[in-house]
Amino acid sequence: MPALVFDCDGVLADTERHGHLPAFNQTFKEFGLPVRWSDREYAEKVKVGGGKERMKTLLTPEFIAAAGLPSDSDALDEQIARWHRRKTEVYTGIIQSGTIPPRPGVRRIAAEADAAGWTLAVASTSAEPAVRSVLELAAGPGLAARFAVFAGDIVPRKKPAPDIYLYAVDRLGLGATGTVVIEDSRNGLRSALDAGLGCVVTPSAYTGEEDFSGALLVVSSLGDPADSADPTDPARKEITTEVLSDPLGADPRPFVRLADLEFLLSAAPGAK
């Protein structure tokens, strides 16, 4: 059977601006570090895959001296690990507070895929506890339990390297031509493509201007009819899909459905 593999941040929920950024800055404050990332600065940081890796971009000689940090590389790695553990705790609390809504269509299309016997997975370079918290938010606890989760430091290289998707495909025994990935960024798209996987892109807060050449489809969101919208939203508004790039002619309007993903798998270059 086919497989549907989601990235986490920006795909399951638009978490970077209102989740990760404040969690980083609160962590910096708690540890007395002389830095607070602005929204503009963080828009550049998100291009670095992995939270610890983003923190390591701080470690210039000037910052190390200003923060009173050790110069030994092992000691610095221990400091980064401490900061990142606390940042993950803060971030998970933000997600569990329910202030960040899931992205439209994620729960609906995952439920369709599960009912049709598809394999469901999340492949992310974020910390696993954070990924699981966002997955439960987006899919609900019952459906979330149907997902395989591949996250964190289980591969040596973070996106845009293909490692996390190659690992997921191998562990699940999937075929590349039967797997579709949903991503939100150029780095994620590159990761999926270099793993030989077809990719649909739903841009998020910081990625709308990126180059998504090579994607099977680029849409504003998966969309939701009013009766399938976020059940925590009392307004239950209909959210239609805006098609941004559709090289294979899927035309998934007004909402992306499982049949559209099946079409993309069959029409993708290299499909059998």
DACORLIN-V911185 format. One record per pair of residues at least 6 apart in sequence whose ideal C-beta (glycine too) atoms are under 7 Angstrom apart, sorted by the first residue. I is the first residue (numbers start at 1). GAP is how many residues later the second one is. D is the distance in Angstrom with one decimal. If there is no record, write none. Layout:
# DACORLIN-V911185
{{I/GAP/D} {I/GAP/D}}
This chain:
# DACORLIN-V911185
{{1/116/4.8} {1/117/5.6} {1/118/6.4} {2/116/5.2} {2/176/4.6} {2/177/6.9} {2/263/6.0} {3/115/6.1} {3/116/3.9} {3/118/6.6} {3/169/6.6} {3/171/4.9} {3/175/6.3} {3/176/4.4} {4/106/6.9} {4/109/4.6} {4/114/5.3} {4/116/5.7} {4/176/5.9} {4/257/6.8} {5/116/4.6} {5/118/5.4} {5/163/6.1} {5/174/6.1} {5/176/4.9} {6/6/6.0} {6/116/5.1} {6/176/5.0} {7/116/6.7} {7/117/5.8} {7/175/6.6} {7/176/4.8} {7/177/6.3} {7/181/5.0} {8/114/5.6} {8/116/3.8} {8/118/5.6} {8/123/4.7} {8/126/5.4} {9/6/4.8} {9/7/5.8} {9/11/6.8} {9/115/6.8} {9/117/5.8} {10/6/6.1} {10/174/3.5} {10/175/6.4} {10/194/3.3} {10/197/6.6} {11/92/6.7} {11/171/5.5} {11/172/6.4} {11/173/5.0} {11/191/6.3} {12/90/6.4} {12/91/6.4} {12/94/5.6} {12/122/5.0} {12/123/6.2} {12/126/3.9} {13/87/5.3} {13/88/6.7} {13/89/5.1} {13/90/5.7} {13/121/5.5} {13/124/6.1} {13/125/5.6} {14/89/6.1} {14/190/4.9} {14/191/5.3} {15/85/5.8} {15/119/6.1} {16/30/5.6} {16/188/6.8} {16/189/6.0} {16/190/5.7} {17/22/6.8} {17/188/4.8} {18/82/5.4} {19/72/5.7} {19/75/5.1} {19/76/6.3} {19/81/5.5} {20/71/6.1} {21/16/6.4} {21/21/4.8} {22/72/6.8} {23/64/5.1} {23/67/4.2} {23/68/3.8} {23/71/6.2} {24/13/6.0} {24/63/5.9} {25/11/5.0} {25/12/6.1} {26/64/5.1} {27/56/5.6} {27/59/5.1} {27/60/4.2} {27/63/6.0} {28/7/5.3} {28/8/6.2} {30/56/6.6} {31/52/6.0} {33/34/5.4} {34/32/5.2} {34/33/5.9} {35/23/6.1} {37/8/6.4} {43/163/4.9} {45/9/4.8} {45/12/6.8} {46/160/5.0} {47/140/6.6} {48/6/4.9} {48/9/6.2} {49/76/4.9} {49/109/3.3} {49/110/4.2} {49/111/6.8} {49/138/6.0} {50/75/4.8} {50/108/4.3} {51/33/5.4} {51/36/6.3} {51/75/6.5} {51/76/6.5} {52/28/5.3} {52/32/4.8} {53/105/6.2} {55/25/5.2} {55/28/5.8} {55/29/6.3} {56/24/6.1} {59/17/6.3} {64/7/6.4} {69/7/6.4} {69/10/6.2} {70/6/6.3} {88/39/4.7} {88/41/5.8} {88/42/5.3} {91/39/5.4} {92/37/5.8} {92/38/5.8} {92/41/4.8} {94/6/6.9} {95/38/4.4} {95/39/5.7} {95/42/5.7} {96/37/6.1} {98/134/6.9} {101/129/5.7} {101/132/6.9} {102/35/5.8} {102/36/3.9} {102/128/5.8} {103/99/6.8} {103/118/5.9} {104/117/4.5} {104/118/5.9} {104/119/5.6} {104/120/4.4} {104/125/7.0} {104/135/4.3} {105/116/6.0} {105/117/2.6} {105/118/5.1} {105/119/5.1} {105/150/6.4} {105/151/6.1} {106/32/4.8} {106/33/6.8} {106/116/6.4} {107/31/6.2} {107/32/5.4} {107/33/6.4} {107/36/6.7} {108/116/6.0} {108/120/4.4} {109/113/5.5} {109/147/6.5} {109/149/6.2} {110/10/6.0} {110/29/5.5} {110/33/6.0} {111/32/6.0} {112/145/6.9} {112/146/4.2} {113/7/6.1} {113/145/5.7} {114/6/5.9} {114/29/6.5} {114/32/5.3} {116/142/6.2} {119/53/5.9} {119/55/6.6} {120/26/5.4} {120/27/4.6} {121/26/5.9} {121/27/4.3} {121/29/6.6} {121/47/5.6} {121/51/6.4} {122/9/5.9} {122/13/5.7} {122/25/5.6} {122/27/5.1} {122/28/6.9} {122/29/6.9} {123/27/4.7} {123/41/4.8} {123/42/5.6} {123/45/4.5} {124/7/5.0} {124/27/4.8} {125/33/4.1} {125/34/5.5} {125/39/5.9} {126/25/6.0} {127/24/6.8} {127/25/5.1} {128/21/6.5} {128/23/4.2} {128/24/4.7} {131/18/6.0} {131/20/4.2} {132/17/6.1} {135/9/4.7} {135/12/6.1} {135/14/6.8} {136/8/4.6} {148/24/6.1} {150/14/6.1} {150/17/6.0} {150/18/4.6} {150/21/7.0} {154/13/6.4} {155/8/3.7} {155/9/5.2} {155/12/5.2} {156/7/6.3} {157/6/4.8} {159/28/4.7} {159/29/5.6} {159/32/4.1} {160/27/4.1} {160/30/3.9} {160/31/5.1} {161/30/6.4} {162/29/5.2} {162/32/3.8} {162/33/3.8} {164/27/6.6} {165/16/6.7} {165/26/5.7} {165/27/5.5} {165/30/3.7} {165/32/5.8} {166/29/4.9} {169/7/6.4} {169/10/6.4} {169/26/6.6} {176/20/4.1} {176/21/5.7} {177/93/6.2} {177/94/5.4} {177/95/5.8} {178/87/6.4} {179/18/5.2} {180/18/5.1} {180/20/6.3} {180/81/5.2} {180/84/6.3} {180/85/5.8} {181/11/4.1} {181/16/5.0} {181/17/7.0} {181/18/4.6} {182/18/5.1} {182/20/6.4} {183/6/5.2} {183/9/6.0} {183/16/5.5} {183/18/5.5} {184/17/6.5} {184/18/5.6} {184/19/5.8} {184/20/4.2} {184/23/5.4} {185/22/4.5} {185/25/6.3} {186/21/7.0} {186/24/4.1} {186/25/5.8} {186/26/6.6} {189/10/5.2} {189/12/5.9} {189/23/5.9} {189/25/6.4} {189/26/5.8} {192/7/4.1} {193/6/6.2} {193/21/5.2} {198/18/4.9} {198/66/6.2} {198/67/6.4} {198/70/4.6} {199/16/5.4} {199/17/6.2} {200/15/6.6} {200/16/5.7} {200/17/4.7} {200/64/6.9} {201/11/4.8} {201/14/4.6} {201/17/4.6} {202/17/5.8} {202/19/5.4} {202/20/6.4} {212/6/4.9} {212/33/6.4} {215/30/6.5} {216/32/6.0} {216/48/4.6} {216/52/5.7} {217/28/6.9} {217/29/5.8} {217/33/5.6} {217/35/6.8} {217/47/6.1} {218/26/4.2} {218/27/3.9} {219/22/4.9} {219/23/6.5} {219/24/5.7} {219/25/6.1} {219/33/6.6} {219/37/6.1} {220/21/6.2} {220/22/3.8} {220/24/6.5} {221/18/6.3} {221/20/6.2} {222/19/6.6} {222/33/6.8} {222/34/4.4} {223/16/5.4} {223/17/5.3} {223/18/3.7} {223/31/6.3} {223/32/3.6} {223/33/5.9} {224/14/6.8} {224/15/4.9} {224/31/6.5} {225/13/5.7} {225/30/6.2} {226/10/5.1} {226/11/6.4} {226/12/4.3} {229/7/4.8} {229/8/6.1} {229/9/7.0} {229/10/6.7} {240/14/4.4} {240/15/6.8} {241/11/5.9} {241/12/5.8} {241/13/6.2} {241/14/5.5} {241/15/5.5} {243/9/6.9} {243/10/6.4} {248/16/6.1} {248/19/4.6} {248/20/7.0} {250/10/5.1} {250/13/5.4} {250/14/5.7} {252/8/4.0} {265/6/6.2}}
